[in-house]
Amino acid sequence: MSEIASTLAAWLKLLGQAGAGVPAPSFANAAAPEQQEVLIGALAALAAEALANDRTLTIVTADDGLLPEISNALDLSLRPLCLVLPGADHARPIALRATLSLLKSRLSRAAADSQGPIWTAQRERLRHADALWRNSLAWATRNLRDEAPPAGIFALFPVRIGPWQVIQQTAMPTDWAVLLQCGRLPAQPASPWPGARHTLRLSWGGEKTQGIALTDETAQLAAEIELLGQELAELELELATAQGELAAFSARYHALVAGRIVHLDRLQAELAAARLERTPQDAAQAQATQEARARADRSQREYEAGRCLPEEEQAQPFAPDIDLKKRFRQLAQKIHPDRARDEADRAWRTQLMSEANRAYRAGDAAALERVLARWLAGSNADAQSVGGAVLPAPSFARRQGLIAQRDAIRQRIAAIGAELDQLYGSKLYELFAAARLAERQGRDLLAEMAQRLDRQIAQAESELAAFTA
């Protein structure tokens, strides 16, 4: 058994998952693994175990220092169910809005990564809290800096992770509470965390981390951007995945259905014109003929526009594996244009991000590695350009640059949310969702549509032949 697995097994015994007939303490102490990698892996595994057993989990840290690592370690398919709350007042609503957008998107996509008992339980949770869910989405959409989130919003997420000064203010009931006790976490009494059924306090003497709650404003902003950059990368991955899925479906729709619609619309326009020739004084038929011609012209334009799809967009389903998703997310965290220092840096990052998106959409892991290599080479060149000189003390200009980065990330998170809403509200996506549901029932909706169109085309051709006979 791996060290992470054995650590998880020990924790579960202390949290009431030891098996039937084994009493569980309401409060327990344990030593956390000294290695940070093992600790982070076990915490992520505990989150997955809690969700699998329909338990709510609260992980309380000393500060924000470990939050980026915990967030990265969480299972990608479960990440939208885990709310990671930074301690900084400016960062917290941004992270909350990002997670709401991610959860809403995953529910709307209804793909394989949002299926199964865990997601069924989440849908049931949101059904019971429908008013709160809708109010929370409306709050996220408004994106007003000074508007507080709806009361009780944290209850929408079965896993909550954050520093003690934030978590203790939520006062949310939880099945399991894990307190990561180190030098910076105030001493807690030997009693359960407020509202928790079972509390596990972990004493950790590992490396000291620095979180967002720092006295130096520049360091605080840099740590804040690091955490928000991960939220942004999660959303960029979600957007790229949704766009890739829809583009692949659109290509197949174009190949199977759109051309048939053009043919049928043109036949119906010809039929309407033939009927008008027989009754030229019929005003209603004249109107019907005009509408049929307009419909045929419109479907032809849409068909021609669809033929301009990029070469890499194929009619095969877009189904990136978990490794490709992780690579793209990791790369987006590093190279995102909104983390640029200046305009030249932004231009370079924008080019790399475009290449990364193309590689991800093509399912090309090697191309993603090449983008990463270019990024690392450029980063090393920047580091060498300072010649080993001691970096200057934080300046006003530096702080203003970091504030601009944070605001750019905030705006991009809001923009992705709006773009996802627009995508999911399109007629094409509605058809895609219907096709996905039909596929789970063993049906091919586009093939069925093509067969139905073929029958309509045959009937229209027969009617037109009768008119011209």
C-alpha positions, 0 to 999 in steps of 0.5 A: 500500500502506498504511503498516501493510501495508508495515510488515507486509511488511517484517517478514515478510521478516525473519521467514522469510516472504519466499518460497521460496529466500530465506534468513531470518536467525535475528535481525534488527533494524528500526526500528518505525514512530514512530506508535503507531497504525501500530505497533499495527496492524502488530503485530495484522496480524502476529498474524493472519499468524502464525495464517494460516501456522500459526506461533507468535508471541511479542510481547515488550513493555517493560511493560503500557503497550501491551497494551490497545491491542494487545488491542483491535487484534487481529482479533475472530475470532482474539482467543481464540487470542491470550494477552495476559499482564499483568505484574501478579501479581494481573492475570495469572491473571484475564486467563488465566482470561478468555482460557480462558473465551473460547476454550472458548466460541468452540469450543463455539459453533462459529459462523462466527467459529471456522471455517476452517483457523486454528481447525482447527489450534487444535482439533488443537493442543488435541487433542494437548494434551487433558490440559493443556487439561482441567486448564487449564479445571478450574483456571479453573473453580475460580477459586482466588486462590492456585492456580498455573495448570498447567505449560505452559498458555501452549502452548495459545495460538499467540500470546503477548503480554506484558512481557519479565519475564513472557514470559522466565519461560515459556520457550516455543518459538516460531516468531517472536519480536518484541521491542519495544525501547524505553528500558524494555526491557533490552538484549538480545544480538544473538541469537535470543530463547530458544526462537525460530526467528526473532527481530525486534528493533524499535527504537521511539522513540514516545511513552512509555507507562506500564504496570502495572509502576509504583511508585505503587500507585494508578496500578498498580491503575488500569492493571491495571483498564483491561487487565482491563476489556478482557478483561471486555468480550470476555467480555461480547461473547461472552456476549451473542452466545451468548445472542442466537444461542440466543434467535433459535433458541429463537424459531424452535424455539418457532414450528416445533416446540414447538407441535407437541410440545404438540399431539402430547403432548395427543393421546397423553394422550387416546389413553392415557385412551381405552385405559384406558377399555377396560381400567380394571383394567390397572395398567400402562395406568393408570400410562402414562395418568398419565405421558402426562398429566404429559408433556402438562402439562409441555410445555404449561407450557414452551410457555407460558413460551416465549411470554413471549419479549421482543418484540425476540426474533425467529425470524430468525438472530442474526448481528451483523456485525463493526462491531456487535461492535466497537461493543458491546465498546468500549461495554462497556469504558467503561460496565461496572457493575463499573468503578463508583465508587459505588452511584449510578454502578453503578446508572447504568452498569447501566441503560446496560449493559442498554440496550446489551445490548438494542441489540446483541441487536436489531442496532441500531447507532444505539441503541448510539451513543445509549447511548455519547452518554449515557455521554459526556454523563454523563462530561463532566458529572462532569468539569465538576462538579470545576470544574477543581480539582486532583484530590487525591493518591491516598488509601487510600480511592481505593486500596481503591475500585480494589481493589474494582473489580478484585475485582468484575471478577474475580468477573464474569469467573468468573460469565460463564464459569459462565454460558456453561458452563450455557448450553452444557450445556443441552438447547436448546443441544445441539439448536441445535448440531445444527441448526447442523451440519445447516445446514452440510450443507444441511439444516434440522433444525427443519423436519425435526423439524416434518415428523416431528411432523406425521406423528406427529400425523396417526397419533395423530389417526387412532388416536384417531378409531378409538377414538371411532368 
